[in-house]
Amino acid sequence: MTRISRRGLLRSGAAAGVLAASGLPIRAQEARRGGRLVVGLSGANTSDSWDGRTHSDVFMVSAGQGGVFDSLTEVAADGSLVGELATDWEASADAKVWTFNLRQGVSFHNGKPFGADDVIESLQLHVAEGAKSGAAPLVSPITEMKKLSEHQVQFTLAEGNADFPYLMSDYHLLIYPAGQIEEAIAQGIGTGLYRVQSFDPGVRFVGTRVDSHYKDGQAGWFDEIEYIAINDNTARMNALLTGQVDAINRIDFKTEQLLRANPAVRIQEVTGNQHYTFPMLTNSAPFDDPNVRRALKHGINRQEMLDKILFGHGSVAADSPIGPANQYMADLEPIPYDPEKARYYLKQAGLDSIDVNLSASSAAFEGAVDAAQLYQASAASGGININVVQEPADGYWSNVWIKKPWCASYWSGRATEDWMFSNAYEEGVPWNDSQWDAEDNARFQQLLIEARATLDSGLRREMYGEMQQILRDEGGVIIPMFANWVQAVSNKIATPDTIGNLWQMDNSRLAERWWMA
C-alpha cells in the first residue's frame, strides 16, 4: 500500500502530481471569530432539501457541504486535496483498493459520534435502488465497502482509479449519521461547522456556529450565517448595494459598473472550469444525426457570445468541458462560425433547413435567454431556424433539463478529467444531459474506462486529449465559452488571498473561509 499523509504526496504513479497532501488548509493569520454573514444566492428552489443527492446549485451546495455537513475530503482553495472527515488515505499499487483513516473525536450535531458506519451508509445512499443521485457514477464503481475499525474504512473498486480521493470531495457525498439518515435529511444533522437554526426551502437558511468543532482555529469564523434565496440578478445586486446582504454570486455584467463604482463593494473574479452549454438529447431526432450536430456547431458565433454575454469575463471553448483549471486540457481549435458549413452538414443530413426549439432561462446562467437569441440570429443564415422558448426559473432543473430535447445549461466543471466525464458523459449516468453513449461513439466510452485506471500521466494526457477532440467533432453538447466566477463582496467581509475556483463563492465554502473585516 502507498500511504498518503499530511507530509507526503502519493508517489506510486497512481496519482502523482494529482493528489495533494491531506489535512486542513492553513487560514489567514488575521481571521477571527465573530459576526454574522448574510449572503444573497441564486440557484434556490422550493423543492430544496438536506438530501445531498439532489443538490445541484450554489444555494444548497453552500448550505450543505459548505455549512451543515462534511465530506471525506475537500478541495482547498489552491486546488490541492485535503482531508475533511478523513485525515489521510493510502492506495494499492494498482489504485483499486483505497484505505481511509477517519478523524477521531468528531460528533454529529445531535451528539452521535462519527465513525466508519456513517461513511458506509452515507455512500450507499447514492447507489440505492431508485436513487437519482448526481454522484451515482462516483460511488457505483465501488464493489466493496469494508469497515476495518471504528475509524478506518476500505474501498475496493472494480477498476483502478487514480482520482478516487478527489471524487470523495463531491458536494453530493455528504456524511450522515448511520441509522438516523432519514431524520438527518429531514432536520439537517451533520458534522459541519454550522447547525441548522431555520430552513425554508427556496427562501432562506440560517445556521449557527457549532461550539468545540474540530476545525476550530482553522475555519468557521462567523457566529451565524444567513443565506437568502435571490434568483433574480437585479434584485441580488440591489440587495448588496443597499446593504441587505454582504455578498452575492453571479453578478450581472450589464450593470457591473454600478458595483465597481461603489467604494463599499469589491468584485472577485476567478478563472476556473465553469462552462456555459447547450446540451441536446442525442437519442432524440433530429439531434441523433451527427451531421445535424455538426451543423449546429458551425451555426454559433462563439466570440460574439463571449463578448456580448460574458463581456469578456471568460474564454472561447471548443465543445469540451475540460477547462483551464484542469491538468489535461487539450489545445483544441474551436469549431469556427461558418453558415456555409452549417448548410453543408444539413445537406449531409438530407435537409435544406431545420426548425428546432431551444429552451432557456436565467436559471441556466445569467444571460442564457440573450445567448439563445444570439444563437438564433447567427444560425439563421445557415438554414437553422431556432425558436427560443423562455422557461420559468423555478423548476427549470427538474422540468426542462434532460427533459426537453435542447436547452441552455451550465456546469461548474470538476477538478479532474475523469470526474467531469464520468458525471456528464459516461453512458447511463443520471446527469448525462446529452444522453451521449456508446452508440454515439464507442471509442469515447472505451477511453473513459481505460484512462481512469491508467497510471502513466503522459498516456492519460493523450487519452483525455482524444476524448476532448471526439466531443468537439461529434458530441451532443455545444460549449461556446468558459465563464469566470464573478461575484461581489462587501468590504465588511474579509476573504483569503486565494479564492477557490472549483465552484463559485470560494468553492461554496465562504461560510468556512471568510470572516468579518
MOGI-V48147 format. One line per field, one symbol per residue. phi: phi as a letter, one per 40 degrees, with the letter a starting at -180 (. if undefined). Layout:
# MOGI-V48147
phi: ???
This chain:
# MOGI-V48147
phi: .bcbbccbccbcgcadgbcbcchccccccccachgbbbbcbcgcbccdaccccccaacccccccccacbbbcbaccccgccbcbcbcaaabcccfcbbbbccccgcbcccgcccacdcccccccdcbcdgcbbccdcccccccabbccadbabbbbbcbcaccdcccccdccccbbcdgbccccccbgbbbccbcccaabdgbabbbbcccfcccdgbagcccabbbbcbccccccccccccgcbcabcfccccbdccccccccbbbbbbcabdbcbbcbccbbcccccccccccccccbccccccccccfgciacbbgbccbccccbcccbcccccadccccdcccccgbcaabbcbcaacccacgccccccccdcccdccgbbcccbcbcccgcccbbcgbccaacaabcgbcbccdccccbbcdgcdbccbfcacccaccccccdcccdccccccccdccccccccccccbccbcbcacbccbbbbcccbcbccbbdbcbcfffgbdccccacc
